[in-house]
Amino acid sequence: MNVGRGVAAVVAVVVFLSCAPAWASTDAGHSPAMHRLALMMGHLPSSAVGRLSASARAGSTVQTATFTRPAVGHLKLTPSSLTYRGGHMKLGWSASNARVCTLSAKPLFWAGPNPARVKCRGKLTATLPALALGVHWTFTFKAKNAAGKTSVVRRTLTLHKPPFAVSSNWSGYVVPSTTPITSVSGQFTVPTLNCKKTPTAGEAAWVGTGGAGSSTGDLLQTGVVSDCVGGTQVENPGWWEEYPEYPAKLFTGMTVSPGDQIVASVSQGVDLTWTTRLDDLTTHVSGVMHTGDQWGTVLDSDPTTFVTTHGDPLVTYTGGLSAEWIVEDYGTDAGPVPFADFGTVAFTNLTTNLASWSLTNKEKVGLGDRSGLLLAAPSNPDSTGKGFSVSYTG
C-alpha cells in the first residue's frame, strides 16, 4: 500500500517501500546492523568496568608467591541459546591471581571499547530484542597475572534466525499458486494501536492476491489503515488498491473504528471483472470496487445501491498467482511510515478458490527493519488451517 496522507506529513524515512514485499537480509555479518544493535544495548555497566591499580600502571616487579601464580579466569553465560524472539541473558566472570582483566565480544554487543577493561569480578545482564537475523556472539574474557601470563575463556551466545522469510514491509502468510487466484477472503478485527509506545506511526491490515514477486502478477488488495498521530489513534479508513497501476483509494463514506469486525475479499466474477469488498460487520457498511464500473460504499440493507460513488476506477486486472493476508508497514511518497505497535491481529475464516488447501509454516512471512530488528511475526496456522495471527515484536 502506498498512500500520501496522515502521518506522512511528519515522516521522512530513508527507503521507499511499496505494497510489494521487500525481502530483508538475514546475514548476521552485516556490520551496520550489529553496530545499531550494540548502540541499543548501551555501554557496559559502570560496576563492571575496571581500572588499573597504581602498581599495575607502574609495571611493578615485586615477586611474591601470590603474584606469580597463574591467573585463572571463569566465564559463565546463561542461557547460551535464544529463539529469534530474543530474551534475557546474563554473563558473569571472575578471576583469581589476576591483575588486569578484559572482556570482548565478536560481533559488537555493547557500545564503547571492545575489548573493554573490566573488574576481575563482574556481570552483564541484557534483554535482547526480537531479531530478523541469526547471530552468534563470542565473548572472550582474559585475565592477566603480575608476570604477564594470560588466562583466556570464551563462551558463545546464539540467537537463532526466524524460521520463516523476512520482508521489510509485510508480515502474515503468502500462499503461492500455479493457477490463478480468483477468490480470496479473510476476517480480522481493526486493532487498537499502542500510540503511547509508537506515537507517530501506522500500519495496514489487508487481504489480496498477486504482488508477492514479479512472477505472481500485480497486486489487488483491500483493507484498513490505522494511524497514530501525536500519541492518538486518529484514522482507520478502509481502502482498496491495484498496485502498481492504481494507487490506494480511500472509502470516504465509510467510518471504521478500532474493534470493528472486518471481512475483506477480492474475487473475479463470471464476466471476468474483479471486485474488492471491505465489509464492516459492526456498522453494516461496505466499501466496494468493481473493475470497469464504479467504486464507493453500500449498506447491508441495500447492497446493490451505492451510498457514495467515485465513478469508474479505470482499473484492468489480469489476476495473481498468490493469496495474501498481511499486516503491513505501509509506504507514502516519502517512504515507509514508522511501524505502529498494533498488538496482535488475528486473521480467521480464510478462503480461496484453491482446492484442498490449508496454511503451512513455509508460507509465513515476518517483518524486519534495516537495523536487523524483527518488528512483526506470524503465528503457526491454527487448528483449522484457515487462520493465524500476527503479533508486534518491535
N, C-alpha and C positions, 0 to 999 in steps of 0.2 A: 504494500500500500504506500502511496506517495501523495501526501496532502500538503497544502500550503496554508495552514491556519493554526489557531490555538497556541500551543506552546512554541510553535515555530518562530514566533516573533522574538523570543528570548533565548533561542538555541543556536549555537554555532559549533558544529562538530566537524571533525577532520574529513570523514569519509562519507560519500553519498551511498545510501543503501536503498534499493528499490524493493518492490514486493517479491522479486525473485530471490531465492535463498542465496546468501553469500557464505560459502563454506569456510570455516575458520581452521587455522593450522593447529595441530596437536603436537607440534615439535617443542619439546621441553628445552631444547638447546637455544631457543630464542632469547638472546641476552636482553633485549628491551623488555620482554615480558617478565623475566626474572628480576631485572632491576626495579621494575614497577612494584613487583610483589615485595621485594626487600624493603622498599620505601614504606609500603603499607605496614610491614611487620615492625618497623621502627628500629631504634638503636638497642643494643644490649642494655639490660638494666644496670644502673649505676652500682648496685650492690654486688654485681658480678665483675665489674671492671677493676683490674689490678693496677698497682703502681710498683715500680722498682724500689726496693729498700735502699738506704744510703750506702750500705756496704756492697750491694749488688751493682749500684751505679759506679762505685769506685773500683769495682773489679777486685774485691778483697781476696787475698791469697792465704787467709787463715785456714790451716788444715786441721780439722778435728774429725773424730770418727763420724759425727753426725753429717758434716758437710760432704764427706767423701762417699757416703752410702749412695747407692744408685737410687735415682728418683723412680717412683712407681706411680703411674697415673691410672685413674679409673674413670670410665665414661659410661653412663647409663642412659638409655633412650627408651621411653615408653610413650605410646606404642611405637613399633618400628614400621608399621604399615597403616595407611588410612585409605578409605574409599575416596572417590572423586569429590564427594561432598565435604571433604575436609574434616576438621575436628580439633580436639585438644591434644597437645603433645607436651612432654616435659623432658628436658635434657639436664642431667646432673653430672658434675665432675668433681674429682678430688685428687690430691696427690700427696704422697709422703716424701720427705727428704728433697723437696723441690724449692728452688729459689725464684724461678721465672716460669710462668705458665701462659700459654696462648691457646686460643680457640679459633678455628676457621671453619667455613662452610663452603662447599662447592656443589652447585652454583650458589649465588648470593642468597643469604637467608635474612640478613639484617642490614640496616643502613649503618654506615660508618666503617672503620678499619676492618679489614679481613685479610690476614689473621688479626685478631684483637687480643691485646694484653689483658688477661683476666686474673682475678684472685685464684689461688690454687684450690679453693673450695667454693663452689657456686652452683647456680642452677639457672635455667632459662625455661620459661613456660610461654606457650603461644597457642593461639587458636587460628588454625589455617582456614581460609575461605574455600568454598567450592571452586574447583579449577576445571578449565576446559581442556587441560593438557596433563599428561602424566609427567611426574618429576621424581628424580632420585637425588636426594641431598646426602652428601657425605660430610659428616662432622669429624674434625680432627682435633684432638686435644694433645698438646705437647707440654711435658713437664721437664725442666732442666735443673740439674743439681749444681752445687757450687763448683764442681770440676768441669762443668760444661757438657756432661753426659745427658742425653735426652731420652725420655720415655715417650712413645707415641701410641695413642689409642684412637681407633676410628669406629664410628657407628654410622649406619645408613638408614635414612628415613625415606620410605617410598609412599608417594601419593599417587594412586592408580588413576589412569586416564578414564574418562567416561566410557561405558560400554555401548556407545552409540555415536553417530555422526554429530558434528557440532557445526552450526551455522552462526553467522554473526547477526542474523535478524529473525530467524524462525525458531520456534520450539513447538513440538507436537508430534504428529505422525504424517508421513508421506507414503502413500500406498501406490507403487508403480503398477502399470498395466500394459500388456501388449496389445490390448484392444481399447478403443475409445471409451472414456468415462462419459456416459450420457446422463448420469444421475448421481448426485452426492448430497448428503444432508447430515445434520447433527444438531444437538441441543446443548445449550450452555446457559449459565447464569451470568449476567453482567456483574463484574467484580466491583467490590468496594476497595478502592486503592488506599494504600498506606501513604497518604500525602504528607504525613509528618516525617517519614523516612525519606521519601522522594518528592520534595515539594514542587518541583518543576519538571514534569516527566509525563510520559504517555505510553500506552500500549493499545494493540488492536487484537481482538479475537474474531476469527472468521473461519468460513468453510469455502472450499473452492476446488477447482480442477485445473491441471496444467501448471506451467510456471516453475516446475522443480528442476529446471535444466532445459537446454535448447531442444533436446530430443523429446520432451514431454509437451511441447506446444505452448501457446500463450496462456496466460493465467486469467480465469474468470472467477470472481470471488465476491462474497458479500459478508458483512459482519458489523461489529460495533467498535468504535474507538472510545477510549476513556482517557481523560487527561487530568493531571494535577497542575494547577497554576497558582503560585503563591501559597502553596500549602493546602489548597482546597480542590476537591474534585468538582470540576465545573462543566464538563461536556461529556456526553455519551451518545453522540449521533450515530444513527445507522447509515450505511453506505454500501455502494457496490463499485466494482472496478473491473475493467478488462485491460490487463497490463501486457504489453506496453502501449497498445493502441489508444486507450481511453483512460485518462486519469480518474482517480476516485471521485465519485459524486455522492453528495450527502442527501439523505431523505429529509428535507427540511420540514415536512409536515408530520414528522414522527418524533415524539418525545420519548426518550428511553432513559431509564433511571437504574442506578445500582440495585441489584436484587431482582430485576425483571428476568423472566424466563424467555429465552430466545430459541427459535428454531430457524436455522439458516440452511438454504438449499440452492443448488444450481442444477438445472435439468434441461434436456433437449426435448422438444415436442415432436409430435408426429409430422408436423410441417417443416421439421428440421431447424426451426428457430429456437433460441435459447431464452430461458427465464431464470433470473435470480430472485429469490424471495427471502425476506427477513421478517419472520412472523413473531411479534411480541405477544406471547401468550398471557402476559399480565394485563396489558392495556387493550388487547384485541385490535391493534393497528398493525398493518404490514407494509413494508417497503418492497415494491415490485418493479422489476425491469424486464421488458420484453424486447429482444433484438428486433430491429426493423419496425417497431411500433411506438411505444412510449414507456415512460417510467415515472413513478410517483408513489403515493400512498393510497391504500384502500382500507376499508373497515371490514372486520369479520362479518358484520351484519349485512354487508352489501359488497361482496368480494369482487364483483365484476365492474364496479364503478369507481373510478379514481376520484379521491377527495382532493388531492393535489396532483398535478401532472406537469411534466417538464418537457414534453414533446418527444420526438424521435431521437433515441440515443445515438443513432448513426453508427451502430456497432455491428461488425460482422465477426462471427466466431466460428472456428472450424473444429473445436473440440480439443481435449487434452488427454494425455496418457498417464495421468496420475490423479489421485484424490488426496486432499489435504484437510486437516483440522489443526489450526495453528493459533498460537499466541505470538504476536509479532512486535518487535521493536520497529515501529513504522518509520518511514522517512518523509522528509519535507524537501523542498528545493535546496535548503541549506545542509541537508544530510539527515542522519537518524536522530531522533529526539532522545534525550536521556530516558532510560527504560524505567518505567514505574513499577513499584512493588505492588503487584496485583494479588498477592497471597496465593491462592490456588483456584484454577479454573478447571472444572470437570466437563468433559465432552461426553455425552451419553446418547443412546439411541441412534448410533451412526448407521447410515445406509449408503449403499452404492448399487449400481446396476450389475456389479460383478457377481458371478455365480459362486456359491460356496466359499465365501471369503471370511476371514477374521484377521484382526490386527495381529502382527507379530513383532517381537522385540527388535528385529533388524530394520523395522520401518521407523524407529524412534529417532527424533532429532532434538538436540539441545541447543541452547543459545549462549554463545560466549562472546566476550568483548575483546578488543585488540590487546589488552594487557594480559589476557590469559584467564580472566575470571569467568566462571560459569554463572550466568545470570538466571537461567531457567532450565528446568529439566522435566522430561515427561516420566510418568509412572509406567509400569508394565500394563499391558491390557487387563481390563477387569475380567471377571469370571465369564461374562457373556462373549468376550472377544469383540465387542462392539462399543467399547467405552474406555476411557482413560482420563487422567488429569495431568495438568501442567502446573508446576509449583515454582514460585520465585525463589532463587537461591543466592541472589546478589547480596 
